Amino acid sequence: MLPDYFGDMMSNLPWGNSKILTDDEFFNRTQEISNLTNLLKSTAENNAPNILVTGIRGVGKTVLLNRIKQLMDNNYLVIYMDFSISQAYQKNNMSFKGLLDFYYQKIIEEAHTRGLNTSNLHINKFFKTNNFKLREVVVARASDISIPIPIIGTERDLEKYVDFVFKLPQYIYNHNKDKIDGIIVIIDEFQIIKELNKYLDSFLWNFRGYVTEQRNVAYVLCGSMGLQDDLISKIAGQNGAFGGRMLTININPFSKETTKNYLNQKAMELEFTQDGFERFYKCTSGIPSYINIFARQLPANLELDEDTVINAFDDNISLIVTHLINEWNRLTLKEKDIIIALIDSPLKRIDLASKLNVKSGSLSVKLNKLQNLGLIHFVNGEYDISEKLLKRWLEIEYLKKGIYPYRI
């Protein structure tokens, strides 16, 4: 087990949930930044690109995109929005309109922050997105005179609302081209749209229709998606909504060499043996958020061999995978049963249903949800746990308590 002395905290290591890093904290990604900024600068030449940024959870996509925003904010209106904090998603009430409300709100907020005039947009929105109809006629009496007064009702027209909201970025550019070189719309956690279910394709094709017509607005869509995620093909595949018009950039975990250089610069107090570092890299898989959190838990100025690293990892895994535990807590008991059933080995759907003693058809909705959350994936005809650290946490909890943590 580890000694009581853990030394000073690693001052140059950000926490794994940091979304915006200082110059001192930011590391690597030089090539990705160069590629993205060079592509996005073509927006100033009336040739705005559309880009899909993919990568597994925790690899640093959000940090990278916020860095891009910092670098390009002076000349462009850069609008960053995170679909996962939209009210529609947070209240478990996903809808096309709910995402449109959030989309509109974030555009207006960023334009206002940059000092761009948006005062007339609220009025335009009211008149351009509602249908007006006579609701009733009331009679007002003054002396012996009766005056009929029509009461006009309004009803949001979704088709008009879609048209107004998706055209908004180009509209703002057209009225502020003397102040900005273009607009860059960054939509993070875009994979959230999978919860639109039957409206997913409608959303994508509607969105695509407006996006591809805007010459001065670049779009960067980003989500926690592995390369085999079906949503990628729906967006950028040959038969997807954007077809060959969407550039795809995948953000990879740190290589072993990059991880070593990173720790040498940012956590010089850590003294790994060769097998200790190998184990550290295996535990974190080169994912920056895991590297940062785990490295902060290791003792400084003490030789870290393989056994020490293994013990430290198992002792601190609940802290390292906090975001996964939060995700676990939001699952239903049946959804947790599915993941637990996959701990020993991947299973075909029919075998999974047999193990859970349910009908195969009853698993469809739950399996789709777990895949949308990125907790399991379907490969070679079998379902498997995609988040290996979640699997390890469940195994450790079972070893400690003799039961899986259905409730925490």
FIMAR-38957 format. One line per field, with one value per residue (C-alpha): residue number from 1; x, y, z; residue in one letter. Coordinates in Angstrom, 1 decimal, m for minus. Layout:
N
num [NUM;...]
xx [X;...]
yy [Y;...]
zz [Z;...]
residu [A;...]
END
This chain:
408
num [1;2;3;4;5;6;7;8;9;10;11;12;13;14;15;16;17;18;19;20;21;22;23;24;25;26;27;28;29;30;31;32;33;34;35;36;37;38;39;40;41;42;43;44;45;46;47;48;49;50;51;52;53;54;55;56;57;58;59;60;61;62;63;64;65;66;67;68;69;70;71;72;73;74;75;76;77;78;79;80;81;82;83;84;85;86;87;88;89;90;91;92;93;94;95;96;97;98;99;100;101;102;103;104;105;106;107;108;109;110;111;112;113;114;115;116;117;118;119;120;121;122;123;124;125;126;127;128;129;130;131;132;133;134;135;136;137;138;139;140;141;142;143;144;145;146;147;148;149;150;151;152;153;154;155;156;157;158;159;160;161;162;163;164;165;166;167;168;169;170;171;172;173;174;175;176;177;178;179;180;181;182;183;184;185;186;187;188;189;190;191;192;193;194;195;196;197;198;199;200;201;202;203;204;205;206;207;208;209;210;211;212;213;214;215;216;217;218;219;220;221;222;223;224;225;226;227;228;229;230;231;232;233;234;235;236;237;238;239;240;241;242;243;244;245;246;247;248;249;250;251;252;253;254;255;256;257;258;259;260;261;262;263;264;265;266;267;268;269;270;271;272;273;274;275;276;277;278;279;280;281;282;283;284;285;286;287;288;289;290;291;292;293;294;295;296;297;298;299;300;301;302;303;304;305;306;307;308;309;310;311;312;313;314;315;316;317;318;319;320;321;322;323;324;325;326;327;328;329;330;331;332;333;334;335;336;337;338;339;340;341;342;343;344;345;346;347;348;349;350;351;352;353;354;355;356;357;358;359;360;361;362;363;364;365;366;367;368;369;370;371;372;373;374;375;376;377;378;379;380;381;382;383;384;385;386;387;388;389;390;391;392;393;394;395;396;397;398;399;400;401;402;403;404;405;406;407;408]
xx [0.0;1.0;2.8;0.9;3.2;1.9;4.0;2.9;0.1;1.2;1.0;1.2;m1.3;m4.9;m7.7;m9.4;m12.6;m10.8;m12.3;m10.2;m6.4;m3.8;m0.8;1.3;m1.2;m1.8;0.4;0.9;m1.8;0.4;m0.5;m4.2;m4.3;m2.4;m4.7;m7.9;m6.9;m5.6;m8.9;m11.1;m9.2;m10.6;m13.9;m12.6;m12.3;m16.0;m15.1;m16.2;m15.3;m17.5;m15.5;m16.3;m14.0;m14.2;m12.4;m13.1;m14.3;m11.6;m9.1;m9.1;m11.5;m13.2;m9.9;m8.7;m11.8;m11.7;m8.0;m9.1;m11.7;m9.0;m6.8;m9.4;m11.7;m10.0;m10.9;m14.0;m17.1;m16.5;m19.6;m19.0;m22.0;m22.2;m25.4;m25.0;m25.8;m29.0;m32.1;m33.7;m31.0;m30.5;m34.3;m34.4;m36.8;m34.9;m36.6;m35.9;m37.3;m35.4;m32.1;m33.2;m33.9;m30.5;m28.8;m30.5;m29.6;m25.9;m25.6;m27.3;m25.2;m21.9;m22.9;m23.9;m20.5;m18.7;m20.7;m22.6;m26.1;m28.8;m31.6;m33.9;m33.4;m35.8;m38.6;m37.8;m37.9;m41.3;m42.9;m41.0;m41.5;m45.1;m48.4;m51.0;m54.7;m57.9;m58.3;m61.5;m63.4;m64.2;m66.6;m65.6;m68.4;m68.0;m71.3;m73.7;m71.1;m69.9;m66.4;m65.4;m61.7;m60.0;m57.6;m54.8;m53.2;m49.7;m48.5;m44.8;m44.4;m41.6;m40.7;m40.4;m38.4;m36.0;m35.5;m35.0;m32.5;m30.4;m30.0;m29.1;m25.3;m25.1;m27.6;m25.3;m22.3;m24.0;m24.8;m21.4;m18.9;m17.0;m16.3;m15.6;m13.9;m16.5;m18.3;m17.2;m19.9;m18.5;m21.0;m19.6;m21.1;m22.9;m23.6;m26.4;m28.6;m28.8;m31.4;m33.7;m34.3;m36.8;m36.2;m32.4;m32.3;m34.7;m32.5;m29.3;m30.8;m32.4;m29.2;m27.1;m29.4;m28.7;m25.0;m23.9;m25.4;m23.5;m20.3;m19.1;m20.0;m17.8;m19.2;m17.2;m19.2;m17.5;m18.5;m17.3;m17.5;m15.2;m14.4;m17.0;m19.9;m22.9;m23.4;m20.2;m21.5;m24.9;m23.0;m20.0;m20.4;m20.8;m24.6;m24.7;m26.3;m23.0;m21.6;m18.1;m18.5;m17.6;m13.9;m13.2;m10.4;m9.9;m8.2;m6.1;m4.9;m1.3;1.3;3.6;6.4;4.1;2.9;6.4;7.4;4.3;4.9;8.6;7.6;4.5;5.1;8.8;8.3;7.1;9.9;8.8;10.7;10.4;7.7;6.0;5.6;4.4;1.7;0.8;0.3;m1.7;m4.0;m4.6;m4.5;m2.9;m6.1;m5.1;m8.0;m7.0;m3.3;m3.9;m6.2;m4.1;m0.8;m2.1;m2.8;0.7;3.3;6.1;9.8;9.2;10.2;7.0;7.3;4.6;3.1;2.9;1.2;m1.3;m2.2;m2.5;m4.8;m7.1;m7.2;m8.1;m10.2;m13.4;m11.8;m10.4;m13.7;m16.0;m17.7;m18.4;m19.8;m22.1;m23.2;m23.7;m25.9;m28.3;m28.9;m31.9;m31.5;m32.0;m29.4;m26.9;m27.8;m26.8;m23.4;m22.8;m23.7;m20.9;m18.2;m16.9;m17.0;m18.7;m22.0;m24.3;m27.7;m29.5;m26.9;m27.2;m31.0;m30.7;m28.2;m30.7;m33.7;m35.6;m36.8;m34.2;m36.6;m37.1;m33.4;m33.5;m34.2;m31.8;m29.0;m29.4;m29.3;m26.1;m24.5;m25.6;m23.9;m20.7;m20.7;m21.0;m20.4;m21.4;m18.4;m18.3;m21.8;m21.3;m21.9;m19.0;m18.2;m16.4;m15.4;m12.8;m12.3;m16.0;m15.5;m12.5;m14.3;m17.2;m14.8;m13.1;m16.4;m17.5;m14.2;m14.5;m18.2;m19.3;m22.0;m22.1;m22.9;m26.4;m26.9;m24.2]
yy [0.0;3.6;5.6;8.4;11.0;12.1;15.2;18.5;18.6;18.8;22.5;22.3;19.5;20.6;18.6;16.2;18.3;21.5;22.8;25.9;25.7;28.4;28.6;26.9;24.0;23.4;20.8;19.2;19.2;21.5;19.7;19.6;23.3;24.2;22.0;23.4;27.1;26.9;25.4;27.8;30.9;30.1;31.4;35.0;34.1;33.2;29.5;28.4;24.7;22.2;20.0;17.0;16.5;13.0;11.2;9.1;10.6;12.5;12.7;16.5;17.6;20.3;21.7;21.8;23.6;26.2;26.8;27.3;29.8;31.7;31.9;33.0;35.2;38.5;38.3;36.1;35.7;32.3;30.7;27.8;25.8;22.5;20.6;18.5;21.6;22.5;22.5;20.0;17.4;18.2;17.8;14.6;16.2;16.1;17.7;19.5;22.7;22.4;22.2;25.2;27.2;26.5;27.2;30.6;31.5;30.8;32.7;35.8;35.6;35.4;38.2;40.4;39.7;40.8;44.0;43.2;44.7;42.0;44.3;43.8;40.0;39.3;41.3;39.6;36.2;36.9;38.0;35.6;32.4;32.6;32.2;34.7;34.0;35.5;33.8;35.6;38.9;40.7;43.6;46.7;49.1;52.8;54.6;53.3;52.2;48.6;48.3;44.8;44.1;41.2;39.2;37.8;34.6;33.3;29.8;28.9;27.5;25.0;25.2;29.0;28.7;26.3;28.7;31.7;30.0;28.2;31.3;33.5;33.2;34.3;37.1;38.3;38.2;40.1;42.9;43.0;42.2;45.4;44.1;40.4;38.2;35.5;33.3;30.0;27.9;25.2;22.6;20.3;17.1;16.9;13.2;14.3;14.5;10.7;11.1;12.7;9.1;9.2;12.9;12.5;12.2;15.1;17.3;16.4;16.9;20.2;21.4;20.3;22.3;25.6;24.9;24.2;27.4;29.7;31.0;33.0;30.6;27.7;24.8;22.5;19.6;17.7;14.7;11.7;9.2;6.4;5.8;3.0;5.2;5.0;8.8;9.5;7.7;9.6;12.9;12.4;9.0;8.8;8.5;10.7;14.2;16.0;13.3;14.3;17.9;17.3;17.1;14.7;15.1;12.4;13.4;10.5;9.8;10.8;8.4;6.7;9.1;12.2;11.0;10.6;14.1;15.6;14.2;15.1;18.7;19.0;16.5;16.4;15.2;11.8;9.2;6.2;3.0;1.6;m0.9;1.7;4.0;1.2;0.4;4.1;4.4;1.2;2.4;5.8;4.6;8.0;9.8;13.3;13.7;10.3;11.1;14.4;13.0;9.9;11.7;14.0;11.1;9.6;10.3;12.7;11.9;8.2;5.4;4.4;0.7;m1.4;m2.6;0.9;2.2;m0.7;m0.2;3.6;3.1;0.7;2.9;6.0;4.7;6.2;9.7;9.0;7.9;10.3;11.3;7.6;7.0;9.9;8.4;5.0;6.6;7.9;4.5;2.3;m1.0;m2.9;m0.8;m1.6;m5.3;m5.2;m3.7;m6.1;m9.0;m7.9;m7.7;m11.3;m11.2;m9.7;m11.3;m11.6;m10.1;m13.4;m14.7;m11.4;m11.8;m15.4;m14.3;m11.7;m14.0;m11.6;m11.5;m10.3;m7.6;m6.0;m5.0;m2.7;0.6;0.0;m1.2;1.9;4.2;2.6;2.9;6.5;7.2;5.5;2.9;m0.1;m0.7;m3.3;m4.9;m8.1;m9.1;m8.8;m6.1;m5.1;m2.5;0.3;2.2;m0.1;2.0;1.7;m2.1;m2.0;0.2;m2.3;m5.2;m3.5;m2.6;m6.2;m7.5;m5.1;m5.6;m8.8;m7.0;m4.7;m1.0;m0.6;2.2;4.6]
zz [0.0;m0.4;2.4;4.1;2.6;m0.8;m1.2;m2.7;m5.3;m8.9;m9.5;m13.3;m13.8;m14.5;m13.1;m15.6;m15.7;m16.7;m20.0;m20.4;m19.8;m19.3;m21.6;m18.9;m18.5;m22.2;m23.8;m27.2;m29.9;m32.0;m35.2;m34.5;m33.6;m36.8;m38.9;m37.4;m37.4;m41.0;m42.2;m40.2;m41.5;m45.0;m43.5;m44.2;m47.9;m48.2;m48.1;m44.7;m43.9;m42.0;m39.6;m37.5;m34.5;m33.0;m30.2;m27.1;m23.8;m21.9;m24.8;m24.7;m27.4;m25.4;m24.2;m27.8;m29.1;m26.3;m27.2;m30.8;m29.6;m27.6;m30.6;m33.1;m31.0;m32.0;m35.7;m35.7;m33.7;m32.2;m30.7;m28.4;m27.2;m25.4;m26.2;m23.0;m20.8;m22.8;m20.7;m23.1;m22.3;m18.6;m18.0;m20.0;m22.4;m25.7;m28.6;m31.9;m30.5;m27.2;m29.1;m31.3;m28.1;m26.8;m30.1;m30.4;m26.8;m27.2;m30.5;m29.0;m25.8;m27.7;m30.2;m27.2;m25.5;m28.6;m28.7;m31.9;m32.2;m31.6;m30.3;m33.3;m33.4;m30.6;m32.4;m35.6;m33.9;m32.5;m35.8;m38.1;m36.2;m34.9;m36.6;m35.6;m35.4;m34.0;m30.6;m29.5;m29.6;m26.4;m26.1;m24.3;m23.3;m22.9;m22.1;m24.6;m27.1;m27.5;m29.0;m30.2;m29.5;m31.2;m29.1;m31.3;m30.3;m31.3;m32.0;m32.6;m36.2;m35.9;m39.6;m39.5;m36.2;m37.8;m40.7;m38.5;m36.1;m38.6;m40.7;m37.8;m37.9;m41.5;m40.8;m37.9;m40.2;m43.0;m40.5;m38.9;m41.6;m40.9;m37.4;m37.9;m40.6;m40.2;m37.7;m36.3;m34.6;m32.4;m31.1;m28.5;m27.3;m30.6;m30.1;m27.7;m30.8;m30.8;m28.1;m30.7;m31.8;m34.7;m35.3;m35.6;m39.3;m39.7;m37.5;m39.4;m42.9;m41.9;m40.3;m43.3;m45.7;m44.0;m43.1;m46.6;m47.9;m45.5;m47.0;m44.0;m41.2;m40.4;m38.3;m36.0;m34.6;m31.8;m29.8;m27.8;m30.6;m31.5;m35.2;m35.3;m34.0;m36.3;m35.9;m37.8;m40.8;m40.5;m40.5;m42.7;m44.4;m48.1;m47.7;m44.6;m44.3;m45.2;m47.4;m48.6;m47.5;m43.9;m43.0;m40.1;m37.6;m34.9;m31.7;m30.5;m26.9;m26.0;m27.2;m24.7;m25.6;m25.4;m22.0;m20.7;m22.0;m20.5;m17.1;m17.2;m17.8;m15.7;m12.8;m12.3;m8.8;m10.0;m10.2;m12.2;m12.8;m16.3;m15.4;m13.2;m16.1;m18.4;m15.9;m15.5;m19.3;m19.4;m16.6;m18.3;m21.9;m22.7;m22.1;m20.8;m18.2;m16.7;m16.8;m14.9;m12.2;m11.6;m11.5;m8.9;m6.6;m6.8;m4.1;m5.0;m4.7;m4.2;m6.6;m8.4;m9.5;m11.1;m7.8;m6.3;m9.4;m9.5;m5.8;m6.2;m9.2;m7.5;m4.4;m6.3;m9.2;m7.8;m8.0;m11.5;m13.0;m11.2;m14.4;m15.2;m11.8;m12.2;m15.5;m13.8;m11.1;m13.8;m15.3;m14.5;m12.7;m16.0;m17.8;m15.0;m15.3;m18.9;m18.2;m15.3;m17.6;m20.0;m17.4;m17.9;m21.7;m24.8;m25.7;m28.6;m28.1;m27.8;m25.2;m23.3;m23.2;m22.0;m19.3;m18.1;m18.5;m20.7;m24.3;m26.9;m28.2;m24.8;m24.8;m27.9;m26.2;m23.4;m25.7;m27.9;m24.9;m23.5;m26.9;m27.2;m23.9;m25.1;m22.3;m24.5;m28.2;m30.8;m32.6;m34.6;m33.7;m29.9;m27.3;m25.1;m22.4;m24.2;m21.0;m19.5;m16.4;m15.6;m15.9;m13.6;m11.0;m11.0;m10.5;m7.6;m5.9;m6.2;m4.7;m1.8;m1.0;m2.6;m4.5;m7.5;m6.6;m7.9;m5.4;m4.2]
residu [M;L;P;D;Y;F;G;D;M;M;S;N;L;P;W;G;N;S;K;I;L;T;D;D;E;F;F;N;R;T;Q;E;I;S;N;L;T;N;L;L;K;S;T;A;E;N;N;A;P;N;I;L;V;T;G;I;R;G;V;G;K;T;V;L;L;N;R;I;K;Q;L;M;D;N;N;Y;L;V;I;Y;M;D;F;S;I;S;Q;A;Y;Q;K;N;N;M;S;F;K;G;L;L;D;F;Y;Y;Q;K;I;I;E;E;A;H;T;R;G;L;N;T;S;N;L;H;I;N;K;F;F;K;T;N;N;F;K;L;R;E;V;V;V;A;R;A;S;D;I;S;I;P;I;P;I;I;G;T;E;R;D;L;E;K;Y;V;D;F;V;F;K;L;P;Q;Y;I;Y;N;H;N;K;D;K;I;D;G;I;I;V;I;I;D;E;F;Q;I;I;K;E;L;N;K;Y;L;D;S;F;L;W;N;F;R;G;Y;V;T;E;Q;R;N;V;A;Y;V;L;C;G;S;M;G;L;Q;D;D;L;I;S;K;I;A;G;Q;N;G;A;F;G;G;R;M;L;T;I;N;I;N;P;F;S;K;E;T;T;K;N;Y;L;N;Q;K;A;M;E;L;E;F;T;Q;D;G;F;E;R;F;Y;K;C;T;S;G;I;P;S;Y;I;N;I;F;A;R;Q;L;P;A;N;L;E;L;D;E;D;T;V;I;N;A;F;D;D;N;I;S;L;I;V;T;H;L;I;N;E;W;N;R;L;T;L;K;E;K;D;I;I;I;A;L;I;D;S;P;L;K;R;I;D;L;A;S;K;L;N;V;K;S;G;S;L;S;V;K;L;N;K;L;Q;N;L;G;L;I;H;F;V;N;G;E;Y;D;I;S;E;K;L;L;K;R;W;L;E;I;E;Y;L;K;K;G;I;Y;P;Y;R;I]
END
